[in-house]
Amino acid sequence: MDTEFLKTYVAVADHGSMAAAARLLNITPAAVAQQIRTLERDVGAPLIARVGRTVSITEAGARILARARTLLRDLDELRAVATDDAIAGELRLGACPTALSGMLPDILALMVERFPRIKVFIKPGYSADLYRAVEGGDLDGAVVLQAPYALPKTCDSQLLREEPLIVLAPENAPSRDPHELLSTQPLIRYDRNQWGGRLADEYLRMAQITPQERFELNALNAIAVMVDRGLGVSLVPDWARPWPEGLRLLRLPVPMPFDSRRIVAVWSRSTIRIRLVTVFLQQARVAMQLQAKKS
């Protein structure tokens, strides 16, 4: 199978006509049609349906389109590695909600400044789902909560940030004792179905505190706003800024020694874009050092 013919097929799919693909690739429409017919014979199924001067993608064509894009992107990376070209290409990253707003923008700002030829595709999601995407090869890496299990040998990780548990309370709370607040005030609970929420739940059990639960959700910024509005207190990790503006909150460290929530970069060791992953990790370390100096 000729990869140039795959490139022609993707161009036809993206532009909706053979004439447009021909102009893009600087070949004749007849050459485009011939390449598509040859590709269809190689694949064993029709890939496009011709309707006058326009085309539409068949069901078989739709099934291979994403794979074709990935194959062409990997081929470009192979060429860059083989020729030791300037660091360039597309990096596919995932990010959990707090990392997406609190950490990733600073890292990407450094990358854009130093390596402008790197393009980044970002997939938001929950940490458990993003781990599976990295393990399955759908993503090159992700910024996620540290998994509560050992990583497979095909993956590796790097610690980016530790976030100790704190009690959030309104500025006019009746006490500044974290345990007294957790025991006597309504609790806005960090979702126990998520890894970060389980950490808070373990602390409550260890401290033998039975809270008066009011709400439970997996949205730290929303929890902070609810606490500011006097709806209760919360036990959460001290997550990365930015937080919602104008909040008047107490941030009280928990008095008992306990594990912090850890944010890590995880990546596939077998990804062809390991050079791009290495660049990302380097910039991530710099960005986290700068954040630590500001806090």
C-alpha atoms as one frame of an Amber mdcrd trajectory, in Angstrom:
protein
   0.000   0.000   0.000   1.427   3.361  -1.048   1.301   5.905   1.790   1.154
   8.727  -0.766  -2.181   7.285  -1.902  -3.342   7.357   1.748  -2.383  11.034
   1.861  -4.473  11.602  -1.278  -7.452   9.832   0.297  -7.234  11.968   3.465
  -7.055  15.111   1.316 -10.180  14.059  -0.604 -11.993  13.286   2.660 -11.008
  16.630   4.184 -11.872  18.797   1.156 -14.908  16.961  -0.186 -13.834  16.778
  -3.817 -11.124  15.321  -6.011 -10.531  18.671  -7.695  -9.800  20.378  -4.370
  -7.494  17.523  -3.337  -5.700  17.759  -6.695  -5.047  21.495  -6.199  -3.731
  20.852  -2.690  -1.407  18.050  -3.790  -0.412  19.730  -7.074  -1.480  16.770
  -9.225  -4.284  16.305 -11.753  -7.830  15.220 -10.784  -7.309  12.154 -12.986
  -4.243  11.206 -10.925  -6.268  11.624  -7.729  -8.996   9.337  -9.086  -6.425
   6.729 -10.142  -4.739   6.759  -6.735  -8.076   6.373  -4.950  -9.030   3.406
  -7.187  -5.682   1.744  -6.502  -6.075   2.308  -2.750  -9.585   0.849  -2.827
  -8.225  -2.290  -4.529  -5.513  -2.591  -1.879  -8.003  -2.122   0.959 -10.633
  -4.329  -0.632 -13.538  -1.927  -0.167 -14.863   1.314  -1.697 -13.704   4.335
   0.287 -15.580   7.192  -1.371 -18.897   7.559  -3.191 -18.919   9.960  -6.127
 -21.912  12.285  -6.463 -21.369  14.631  -9.412 -18.339  16.778  -8.657 -18.413
  16.048  -4.939 -17.632  12.908  -2.978 -18.770  11.423   0.316 -17.002   8.920
   2.543 -18.340   5.361   2.626 -18.742   3.409   5.854 -15.489   1.557   5.128
 -13.777   4.861   4.361 -14.927   6.348   7.656 -13.578   3.328   9.545 -10.041
   3.738   8.205  -9.853   7.551   8.143  -8.612   8.048  11.716  -6.099   5.212
  11.324  -4.864   6.737   8.070  -4.281  10.100   9.769  -2.352   8.391  12.596
  -0.241   6.400  10.147   0.687   9.496   8.159   1.536  11.422  11.327   3.734
   8.546  12.530   5.459   8.431   9.162   6.322  12.130   9.412   7.773  11.509
  12.870   9.855   8.603  11.574  11.317  10.816   8.868  12.154  13.522  11.423
  13.864  11.004  13.719  15.792   9.417  10.854  17.117  12.737   9.575  17.598
  14.255  13.056  15.420  17.136  11.926  14.460  20.033  14.197  12.095  19.014
  16.975   8.668  19.165  15.362   5.458  17.209  14.988   2.197  16.628  16.810
   2.125  15.548  20.450  -1.100  13.948  21.700  -1.690  14.698  25.376  -4.448
  14.119  27.896  -5.133  16.262  30.952  -7.379  15.831  33.984  -9.618  18.820
  34.857  -7.414  20.535  37.464  -4.236  20.069  35.394  -5.972  21.384  32.291
  -6.456  24.852  33.781  -3.901  24.985  36.584  -0.732  23.441  35.136  -0.896
  22.745  31.421  -1.135  26.383  30.219   2.161  27.293  31.920   3.897  24.235
  30.460   2.577  24.890  26.959   3.593  28.564  27.128   7.204  27.484  27.631
   6.967  24.898  24.855   5.534  27.340  22.339   8.313  29.821  23.074  11.167
  27.322  22.701   9.750  24.771  20.265   7.270  26.546  17.995   7.126  23.651
  15.512   5.531  21.280  18.020   1.758  21.028  17.672  -0.215  19.687  20.619
  -3.552  17.876  20.571  -5.159  17.953  24.035  -7.823  15.523  25.222  -9.563
  16.495  28.492 -10.810  13.660  30.664 -10.767  11.876  33.988  -7.465  10.356
  35.055  -8.552   6.705  34.860  -9.752   7.126  31.270  -6.583   8.969  30.242
  -4.346   6.255  31.695  -6.132   3.708  29.507  -5.689   5.968  26.466  -1.935
   6.200  27.104  -1.616   2.454  27.705  -3.574   1.770  24.522  -1.423   4.095
  22.414  -4.208   6.605  21.668  -2.257   9.303  23.544   1.488   9.842  23.834
   1.168  11.050  27.407  -1.091  12.704  29.959  -1.044  14.938  33.044  -3.147
  13.061  35.577  -3.586  12.087  39.199  -1.144   9.395  40.278  -2.808   6.017
  39.829  -3.557   3.930  42.927  -1.874   0.948  41.237   1.455   0.123  39.625
   1.901   1.215  36.025   2.457  -1.412  33.337   6.053  -1.794  32.142   5.115
  -0.124  28.854   4.541   3.207  30.647   6.544   5.553  32.838   5.703   8.585
  34.999   7.234  11.735  36.445   6.002  13.577  39.537   4.991  17.163  38.752
   3.197  18.433  41.836   2.163  17.343  45.350  -1.087  18.714  46.760  -1.644
  18.227  50.525  -5.161  18.057  51.910  -6.655  21.288  53.265  -9.962  22.227
  54.827 -11.769  24.981  52.962 -14.037  27.118  55.117 -15.736  30.526  54.795
 -13.658  33.422  56.074 -16.191  33.977  58.900 -16.275  30.295  59.959 -17.087
  29.721  63.672 -13.755  27.952  64.253 -10.297  27.620  62.766  -9.852  24.065
  63.995  -9.990  21.828  60.891 -11.382  18.770  62.673 -14.000  20.767  64.549
 -15.190  22.305  61.275 -15.357  18.905  59.554 -17.308  17.469  62.490 -19.799
  20.302  63.051 -20.339  22.027  59.690 -22.130  20.689  56.601 -19.632  18.945
  54.299 -19.339  19.620  50.599 -17.677  16.341  49.744 -15.131  15.828  46.989
 -16.509  12.953  44.892 -15.499   9.583  46.385 -15.797   7.920  42.979 -12.710
   9.833  41.816  -9.145   9.135  42.964  -8.711  12.558  44.594 -11.985  12.222
  46.488 -11.016   8.826  47.854  -7.978  10.401  49.510 -10.194  12.852  51.420
 -12.542  10.030  52.394  -9.620   7.997  53.770  -8.543  10.953  55.904 -12.022
  11.360  57.401 -12.070   7.685  58.342  -8.551   7.829  59.814  -9.506  10.899
  61.877 -12.760   9.129  62.924 -14.854  12.056  61.713 -18.446  11.386  60.658
 -19.369  14.453  58.605 -22.783  16.007  57.986 -22.837  15.565  54.228 -24.662
  18.187  52.168 -23.332  17.888  48.591 -20.945  15.610  46.724 -19.331  16.577
  43.424 -16.178  16.307  41.349 -15.508  19.984  40.575 -12.983  21.727  42.807
 -13.631  25.276  41.589 -17.373  24.797  42.161 -16.671  23.441  45.647 -14.651
  26.567  46.457 -17.505  28.828  45.329 -20.036  26.852  47.395 -17.846  27.188
  50.485 -17.523  30.933  49.850 -21.321  31.169  49.714 -21.600  29.656  53.188
 -23.001  26.285  52.083 -20.512  24.276  54.128 -16.854  23.289  54.434 -14.811
  20.887  52.354 -11.760  18.637  52.543  -9.832  18.882  49.276  -6.293  18.824
  47.845  -4.600  22.218  47.602  -4.925  22.313  43.820  -3.016  24.524  41.390
  -4.155  28.051  40.600  -6.048  29.752  39.075  -8.974  29.565  41.480 -12.193
  31.547  40.994 -11.575  35.216  41.768 -12.979  37.121  44.735 -13.389  34.180
  47.115 -13.015  34.831  50.843 -11.863  31.477  52.178  -9.826  29.916  54.954
  -7.339  27.296  53.720  -6.472  25.206  56.782  -3.897  22.376  56.592  -5.052
  19.114  58.132  -3.374  18.470  61.526  -2.645  14.744  61.064   0.180  13.496
  58.792  -1.323  12.147  55.587  -0.485  11.486  51.941  -0.737  14.301  49.419
  -2.520  14.054  46.107   0.136  13.712  43.408  -0.108  15.032  39.869   2.126
  13.162  37.444   3.009  13.087  33.791   2.567   9.576  32.427   3.671   8.452
  28.994   4.107   5.424  26.777   7.707   4.289  26.466   6.996   2.910  22.992
   5.561   6.073  21.451   7.314   7.122  18.277   7.069  10.705  19.521   9.299
  10.096  22.532  11.455  13.123  21.601   8.400  15.341  21.873   7.435  13.704
  25.164  10.951  14.386  26.490  10.649  18.053  25.531   7.277  18.242  27.279
   8.713  16.695  30.463  11.610  19.147  30.467   9.297  22.143  30.130   6.947
  20.687  32.737   9.750  20.566  35.302  10.670  24.182  34.606   7.036  25.336
  34.783   6.443  23.556  38.096   9.577  25.149  39.587   8.328  28.572  38.542
   4.883  27.863  40.013   6.446  26.766  43.304   8.369  30.063  43.556   5.167
  32.057  43.028   3.106  30.183  45.632
